[in-house]
Amino acid sequence: MTDLGADLFNRVAADYDRSVPFFATFGRRLVDWISPNPGTHVLDLGAGRGAVTAALLAADCSVLAGDASPAMLDFLRETLLTTDTRTLNTRTLNTRILDAHHLDLPDSSFDLILSGFLLHILDTDKAFTEIARVLKPGGVLAFSVPGHSTDGGWWATYGRIVDDFTRRIRDVPHHEPVTWPERADRAGLRHVDQTTTEVSFPIDGPEAHWSWLMSHGNRWLHDALPEPDRTAFRDHVLRSLREHHPTNGTTLIAGAEFHRVIKP
């Protein structure tokens, strides 16, 4: 599941991060972990509706929010530019449509690049190469990707369901595991730190859990499947939530890894 594309995120933009503050919570934690200095010039790559951007503005950073989805940036501007300016200094906010594989930005442009839940769905080598190009020497990239959580193995079960239904439309390639430090090193970056964190939100049962899954990148497979496979996919996920989830689908439990790399 790589390079999901702008079209998918245009479709989910209206519902993205609306039912529970999943991305917003992880975005604040990522910014808190990095603790940027006020005035830092930051690129939020894959900004979505502004989960990381809002936290950066609250920290008095100067932010370029970039995303491949025009709809996401429309919602970001609608939300953040109407926020009480005593809370967020939106005068330092700019937005731009950006392809993470081909950043239309000058070399050595940024002190800091943050990216929330994006790099794991891209061609990482291309994205890291572009990130290394636009970072200043000594600059930092910090990013979040999915991680382990106390979900009783449900996310692994969900992953097997996704693989099973993906095989109905295409081969599921086998990849040798490559660590994030190895990926950073291939682009001339140096991995220096990582940590883990977890969220837990009440959610109104399996149906609401399914709706949340379909409100972001997980929707790619549902939209790619023909009928009746879409219905079968939904039924399998709902059954797994009722039978295998530790709270029978009434709590959203998910973890993340935060990574920090530098450009030597």
Backbone torsions as a table, in degrees:
resi	resn	phi	psi	omega
1	MET	NA	85.4	-177.8
2	THR	-127.2	152.5	175.3
3	ASP	49.6	64.3	-174.0
4	LEU	-66.6	-24.4	172.8
5	GLY	93.8	156.6	-177.2
6	ALA	-68.9	-32.6	-175.9
7	ASP	-59.2	-44.4	179.3
8	LEU	-59.6	-46.6	-176.1
9	PHE	-73.9	-24.8	169.0
10	ASN	-62.4	-40.0	-178.4
11	ARG	-68.3	-35.5	-175.3
12	VAL	-93.9	-4.4	-170.5
13	ALA	-56.9	-39.1	-175.8
14	ALA	-64.1	-31.3	-177.3
15	ASP	-102.1	-6.5	-172.4
16	TYR	-61.2	122.0	176.4
17	ASP	61.2	30.2	-177.6
18	ARG	-97.8	-37.3	-175.1
19	SER	-75.7	-39.1	172.6
20	VAL	-137.9	149.5	-175.7
21	PRO	-82.3	56.8	-174.8
22	PHE	-64.1	-61.4	-176.5
23	PHE	-68.5	-35.4	178.9
24	ALA	-62.9	-40.4	-179.8
25	THR	-65.9	-48.4	178.0
26	PHE	-64.9	-34.2	178.2
27	GLY	-62.2	-45.7	177.8
28	ARG	-62.4	-41.1	-179.0
29	ARG	-66.3	-37.7	178.2
30	LEU	-63.4	-45.1	179.4
31	VAL	-65.7	-41.6	177.8
32	ASP	-60.6	-38.6	-179.3
33	TRP	-64.9	-41.0	-179.5
34	ILE	-78.1	-35.0	179.1
35	SER	51.1	64.0	-177.4
36	PRO	-69.1	150.8	176.5
37	ASN	-72.2	146.0	174.9
38	PRO	-55.0	139.6	179.9
39	GLY	87.8	-5.5	179.1
40	THR	-60.9	135.8	179.0
41	HIS	-87.1	113.0	-169.1
42	VAL	-123.5	138.6	168.0
43	LEU	-101.6	121.7	171.2
44	ASP	-95.5	103.4	-173.5
45	LEU	-93.3	121.0	-172.3
46	GLY	77.6	51.2	-169.3
47	ALA	-68.8	-22.2	-178.5
48	GLY	57.7	-136.0	179.0
49	ARG	-86.9	7.2	171.0
50	GLY	105.5	23.6	-178.8
51	ALA	-58.3	-48.8	178.9
52	VAL	-79.0	-40.0	-178.5
53	THR	-56.8	-45.2	-178.9
54	ALA	-59.8	-42.5	179.4
55	ALA	-66.8	-36.1	177.5
56	LEU	-66.8	-42.2	178.3
57	LEU	-64.2	-37.3	177.2
58	ALA	-64.7	-24.3	176.7
59	ALA	-91.4	11.0	176.8
60	ASP	64.6	35.4	174.3
61	CYS	-91.2	159.9	171.9
62	SER	-95.6	121.7	-166.5
63	VAL	-122.9	132.1	162.5
64	LEU	-103.6	113.1	178.4
65	ALA	-92.7	113.9	-178.0
66	GLY	-115.9	138.1	178.3
67	ASP	-154.6	151.3	177.7
68	ALA	-77.6	-15.8	-175.4
69	SER	-99.0	113.5	175.7
70	PRO	-59.6	-36.9	-178.4
71	ALA	-63.8	-40.7	177.6
72	MET	-60.0	-45.9	-179.5
73	LEU	-66.7	-33.0	175.2
74	ASP	-60.3	-46.6	179.5
75	PHE	-67.4	-37.3	177.7
76	LEU	-59.1	-49.5	-179.3
77	ARG	-63.8	-42.6	-179.3
78	GLU	-59.8	-40.2	-177.7
79	THR	-76.3	-51.9	-170.5
80	LEU	-79.0	-34.9	-177.3
81	LEU	-76.7	-10.0	174.3
82	THR	-103.6	2.7	178.0
83	THR	-74.3	146.8	177.6
84	ASP	-51.8	119.7	-175.6
85	THR	-67.5	-11.8	173.1
86	ARG	-72.2	-19.6	179.2
87	THR	-93.5	-43.7	-178.3
88	LEU	-127.7	131.6	177.2
89	ASN	-86.0	82.1	-175.9
90	THR	-75.2	-4.7	176.2
91	ARG	-65.3	-20.2	-179.3
92	THR	-98.9	14.9	-178.6
93	LEU	-102.4	130.7	168.5
94	ASN	-128.5	154.2	178.4
95	THR	-128.5	151.5	179.4
96	ARG	-157.2	140.8	171.4
97	ILE	-72.3	124.0	-176.4
98	LEU	-136.5	139.7	171.2
99	ASP	-98.2	116.8	-175.5
100	ALA	-62.9	-20.6	178.3
101	HIS	-82.7	-19.0	-177.9
102	HIS	-145.5	77.7	-174.5
103	LEU	-72.5	121.9	179.1
104	ASP	-84.7	66.4	-175.8
105	LEU	-142.2	151.1	179.4
106	PRO	-68.7	159.0	173.7
107	ASP	-60.6	149.5	172.1
108	SER	51.0	51.9	-174.7
109	SER	-95.2	-24.0	-167.2
110	PHE	-130.6	143.3	172.6
111	ASP	-77.7	-30.7	-172.4
112	LEU	-147.5	135.3	172.1
113	ILE	-123.6	127.5	174.4
114	LEU	-115.5	148.0	-179.7
115	SER	-149.2	120.5	-178.4
116	GLY	-102.0	115.6	173.5
117	PHE	51.6	49.5	178.9
118	LEU	-123.3	-47.4	-166.3
119	LEU	-62.1	-27.5	-178.3
120	HIS	-73.7	-12.1	178.5
121	ILE	-107.3	9.8	179.9
122	LEU	-109.9	173.1	162.5
123	ASP	-74.7	99.1	-168.9
124	THR	-63.2	-37.7	-179.7
125	ASP	-60.8	-44.6	178.0
126	LYS	-63.3	-45.2	-177.6
127	ALA	-65.5	-43.4	179.7
128	PHE	-65.0	-36.6	178.5
129	THR	-62.8	-43.0	178.2
130	GLU	-68.3	-40.4	178.1
131	ILE	-61.3	-44.0	178.9
132	ALA	-61.2	-35.0	-179.2
133	ARG	-67.6	-42.0	-173.4
134	VAL	-90.1	-9.8	172.9
135	LEU	-76.1	143.2	171.0
136	LYS	-73.2	153.7	172.9
137	PRO	-55.2	132.1	-174.9
138	GLY	84.7	-3.6	-180.0
139	GLY	-72.5	163.6	-173.4
140	VAL	-120.6	137.4	165.7
141	LEU	-110.0	128.7	172.9
142	ALA	-128.4	135.6	-174.5
143	PHE	-148.2	158.3	175.7
144	SER	-114.7	145.6	174.2
145	VAL	-140.1	159.8	178.3
146	PRO	-57.8	145.0	-179.8
147	GLY	-138.6	-177.9	-179.0
148	HIS	-71.1	153.1	176.7
149	SER	-150.0	170.3	-179.6
150	THR	-85.4	59.2	-175.7
151	ASP	-99.4	7.2	179.7
152	GLY	69.1	18.5	180.0
153	GLY	88.5	8.3	-176.3
154	TRP	-66.2	-40.8	-179.1
155	TRP	-62.1	-33.1	175.6
156	ALA	-66.3	-40.1	176.1
157	THR	-61.9	-45.1	177.8
158	TYR	-60.0	-41.0	178.7
159	GLY	-60.8	-38.7	177.7
160	ARG	-66.7	-37.7	176.5
161	ILE	-63.6	-44.2	178.6
162	VAL	-60.1	-45.5	179.8
163	ASP	-61.7	-41.7	-178.7
164	ASP	-61.6	-44.9	-178.5
165	PHE	-77.3	-28.6	175.0
166	THR	-62.5	-36.5	179.2
167	ARG	-62.6	-18.7	178.5
168	ARG	-74.9	-16.9	-178.6
169	ILE	-120.2	-18.0	179.1
170	ARG	-168.6	165.2	176.0
171	ASP	-68.4	144.3	173.7
172	VAL	-97.3	107.3	-175.6
173	PRO	-68.4	149.3	174.6
174	HIS	-97.1	124.8	179.8
175	HIS	-117.3	136.5	170.8
176	GLU	-68.6	137.9	-178.5
177	PRO	-63.4	134.1	176.4
178	VAL	-125.2	128.0	-177.4
179	THR	-77.4	159.9	177.4
180	TRP	-63.8	-38.3	174.1
181	PRO	-58.9	-38.7	178.0
182	GLU	-65.3	-41.9	-179.8
183	ARG	-64.7	-42.1	177.6
184	ALA	-62.6	-43.0	-177.8
185	ASP	-60.9	-36.4	-179.8
186	ARG	-63.4	-24.0	-179.8
187	ALA	-98.3	7.7	-179.2
188	GLY	81.0	16.7	176.8
189	LEU	-103.7	162.7	-179.1
190	ARG	-124.2	121.3	178.2
191	HIS	-75.1	127.4	-174.5
192	VAL	-122.0	-16.3	-174.1
193	ASP	-165.9	153.5	171.8
194	GLN	-155.9	158.5	176.1
195	THR	-151.3	172.1	179.3
196	THR	-127.7	156.0	177.5
197	THR	-154.0	166.3	-174.6
198	GLU	-145.1	148.5	173.7
199	VAL	-122.4	156.5	176.5
200	SER	-146.2	118.1	-178.7
201	PHE	-125.6	137.0	171.1
202	PRO	-65.7	141.9	179.5
203	ILE	-143.5	149.5	-167.1
204	ASP	-82.3	56.5	171.1
205	GLY	87.3	179.2	-174.8
206	PRO	-57.4	-39.7	-179.7
207	GLU	-62.7	-42.2	177.6
208	ALA	-68.4	-35.1	176.9
209	HIS	-62.5	-45.0	177.0
210	TRP	-59.9	-44.5	179.6
211	SER	-60.7	-38.8	177.5
212	TRP	-64.2	-44.1	178.0
213	LEU	-57.2	-36.0	-177.9
214	MET	-83.8	1.5	-177.8
215	SER	-96.1	6.0	177.9
216	HIS	-148.1	-152.4	-169.7
217	GLY	-61.8	-23.0	178.5
218	ASN	-60.9	-14.8	-177.5
219	ARG	-72.6	-13.4	-173.6
220	TRP	-54.3	-43.1	-175.1
221	LEU	-70.6	-44.9	177.9
222	HIS	-53.1	-46.4	-176.9
223	ASP	-70.7	-25.2	-178.9
224	ALA	-82.7	-21.9	-176.2
225	LEU	-78.1	146.1	170.8
226	PRO	-81.4	159.8	167.6
227	GLU	-73.7	142.9	6.3
228	PRO	-90.9	11.5	-178.3
229	ASP	-63.9	-30.8	177.2
230	ARG	-60.3	-45.8	179.4
231	THR	-63.4	-41.6	179.6
232	ALA	-64.6	-40.8	177.9
233	PHE	-59.6	-49.3	179.0
234	ARG	-58.8	-45.0	-178.6
235	ASP	-62.3	-40.6	179.1
236	HIS	-64.3	-42.5	-179.6
237	VAL	-66.8	-44.1	179.1
238	LEU	-61.9	-40.4	178.6
239	ARG	-64.4	-40.4	-179.8
240	SER	-65.8	-36.2	177.2
241	LEU	-64.8	-40.7	-179.3
242	ARG	-71.8	-32.8	-171.2
243	GLU	-104.0	-26.2	-172.4
244	HIS	-118.2	-15.8	-179.0
245	HIS	-77.6	140.5	-175.7
246	PRO	-63.2	-22.8	177.2
247	THR	-116.3	19.7	-178.0
248	ASN	56.4	34.5	175.1
249	GLY	83.5	7.9	-177.5
250	THR	-93.5	1.1	175.9
251	THR	-136.8	132.6	172.9
252	LEU	-87.6	114.4	-177.9
253	ILE	-120.2	124.3	-179.2
254	ALA	-154.6	149.3	179.3
255	GLY	-117.6	165.9	178.7
256	ALA	-143.4	150.7	167.5
257	GLU	-105.6	136.2	171.9
258	PHE	-107.7	133.9	179.3
259	HIS	-126.0	144.8	176.6
260	ARG	-125.1	127.5	175.9
261	VAL	-129.0	157.2	179.2
262	ILE	-125.6	156.7	172.1
263	LYS	-97.7	111.5	-176.8
264	PRO	-58.5	NA	NA
